[in-house]
Amino acid sequence: MSAESVFPQLEALLPHVQKPIQYVGGELNSTVKPWDECDVRWALMYPDAYEVGLPNQGVMILYEVLNERQGVLAERTYSVWPDLEALMREHKVPQFTVDSHRPVGAFDVFGLSFSTELGYTNMLTALDLAGIPLEAEDRTVDDPIVLAGGHAAFNPEPIAEFIDCAVIGDGEQAVLEITEIVRAWKAEGRPGGREEVLFRLAKTGGVYVPRFYDVEYLPDGRIGRVVPNKSGVPWRVSKHTVMDLDEWPYPKQPLVPLAETVHERMSVEIFRGCTRGCRFCQAGMITRPVRERSITGIGEMVEKGLKATGFEEVGLLSLSSADHSEIGEIAKGLADRYTEDKIGLSLPSTRVDAFNVDLANELTRNGRRSGLTFAPEGGSERLRKVINKMVSEEDLIRTVSTAYGNGWRQVKLYFMCGLPTETDEDVLQIADMAVKVIAKGREVSGQNDIRCTVSIGGFVPKPHTPFQWAPQLSAEETDARLKKLRDKIRDDKKYGRSIGFRYHDGKPGIVEGLLSRGDRRIGSVIRAVYEAGGRFDGWREHFSYDLWMKSAEKTLPDFGVDVDWYTTRERTYEEVLPWDHLDSGLDKDWLWEDWQDSLDETEVEDCRWTPCFDCGVCPQFDTWPQLSESGKKLLPLSVVK
């Protein structure tokens, strides 16, 4: 396929679409390299709209890592809105990159980062617009290698027929290894065609190529086994883990969008991994072990990033940023350094037991004092023991009391509905907790303008977690439980008006559950939804539960299974799970034991500060949780001019 820019054809369409600026490229710190001077070319995609995709740290990091390499180029592409999609089809304009508007089909590798499974139909849209056959088996040597990554790639089986390969874990080193394999294959004249380059990737043990594995099913619909069908292909594929984050200080020059995006800030990832052991949390499980970036490394990244972008806020990112062993020094050092520039600091959310007012004051010293977000997750003490979220109601009340007493007026509490063993009473206790929070806030502040917002999401069991065997609550049961909670809050005449209530109904969670624990048979559902017009399933205004259910009813009976079989059914220890051949580093027996502990309401401590619980990760990487604890200050502490 020609690599010439399609912008002349695209430009004529832009006056007829919403937000045309998201398609024009030219962002500050974007990179355009000469096509003919590079021998390996990547198109990177976050399969969502530009406003969601551009701030994505994963894509931004890989974009920069690849473009730093001699002879390698990487460009970005995002999902186009339905208005532009229709015009592109009418005028035969292919899926394009925003950097130079080259056709995606002309690249060597098309890499997609999935943080959620609800982006699968957007992937099919992009493939079709790019002129790339939807099914991997139909592609030729001239089509890009379609590569999936991100958290959802830890179970890529539902999209196995649409992708050529998947990488699980950290991408920085993985994309460079893949690049060298593709480069060598191309330099040799592409011997053996597409099959050969995929085999070279597969035999590394770190790239999963679905075509080299056969899935055998039992008469009752369960998986019998997953076996390699080609000699030299490993039985299990391992995840990639970057052990020293200071060696990978990316992004060095973060992209600055031209259009409004969901995050208008410069972000620094201060550590990866989590050992809190929340049993519902896939991200915390699959990113083990903990690896902290040093305080000096963080300081250098912030300084360079602010100079390169001009942003006025820095997000300190991780799964639980307040758990960094030097978070107090980091926050104070950055607040001191940027006092005159009024650079604000933010954490995505704050653990109840990690919050202290000194940290909160440092985070808001140079910025605005907005609301605080805490995530108790479960409404009752009993349920928090089940999910291993070791936060007592006493802890929460003490923490919000400190916040309200120090000038905050708004607190947001995040919970989940549908957790294993949950009852109506567990959920109704959320209202009781919110009332106690408001009452305490009024007491310590002496004010009546105290607000507490309760936000509730549906629980979805995820692969590689102790809850991967758990049954999911049906959409109808979820909605009924949430209605009871809503009614209880509304009926409270004294406090109800001070409690905001936001929730998602149970329907999106069922679709996410179908995709997250699905196997290869779910590919037929995804394709049927796409062909019927399904797009942007992560957006409430575009999501259609009926479309997903009708598509499942049309395709799944051929396999003797249905939606409930994948969602509300509990799994047994003996069952082969669709992702068992993908090694996240976690021992399956340990996960099962933790699942049994949850049913006994047994809590497990954070292994960073206690003896090892043998989850399996550290021995595999010959490591232990990597804590910074340098004792250093963030130098220079003088104000940066």
Secondary structure as UniProt FT lines:
FT   HELIX           7..11
FT   TURN            12..13
FT   HELIX           14..16
FT   HELIX           20..23
FT   HELIX           35..37
FT   STRAND          40..46
FT   HELIX           50..53
FT   TURN            54..55
FT   HELIX           57..67
FT   TURN            70..71
FT   STRAND          72..78
FT   HELIX           82..91
FT   TURN            98..100
FT   HELIX           104..106
FT   STRAND          109..113
FT   HELIX           117..119
FT   HELIX           120..130
FT   HELIX           136..138
FT   TURN            141..142
FT   STRAND          145..149
FT   HELIX           151..154
FT   HELIX           157..159
FT   TURN            160..162
FT   STRAND          165..166
FT   HELIX           172..187
FT   TURN            188..189
FT   TURN            191..192
FT   HELIX           193..202
FT   TURN            203..204
FT   HELIX           210..212
FT   STRAND          213..217
FT   TURN            219..220
FT   STRAND          223..228
FT   TURN            231..232
FT   STRAND          237..238
FT   HELIX           245..247
FT   STRAND          266..269
FT   STRAND          271..272
FT   TURN            279..280
FT   HELIX           282..286
FT   STRAND          291..292
FT   HELIX           295..309
FT   STRAND          313..317
FT   HELIX           321..323
FT   TURN            325..326
FT   HELIX           327..337
FT   TURN            338..342
FT   STRAND          344..346
FT   HELIX           352..354
FT   HELIX           357..364
FT   TURN            365..366
FT   STRAND          372..377
FT   HELIX           381..386
FT   TURN            387..388
FT   HELIX           393..405
FT   TURN            406..407
FT   STRAND          410..417
FT   TURN            420..421
FT   HELIX           424..445
FT   STRAND          451..458
FT   TURN            463..464
FT   HELIX           466..469
FT   HELIX           475..490
FT   TURN            493..495
FT   HELIX           496..498
FT   STRAND          499..503
FT   HELIX           507..516
FT   HELIX           520..522
FT   HELIX           523..531
FT   TURN            532..533
FT   TURN            537..538
FT   TURN            540..542
FT   HELIX           545..555
FT   HELIX           556..559
FT   HELIX           563..567
FT   TURN            573..574
FT   TURN            578..581
FT   STRAND          582..583
FT   HELIX           588..599
FT   TURN            600..601
FT   TURN            607..608
FT   HELIX           617..621
//
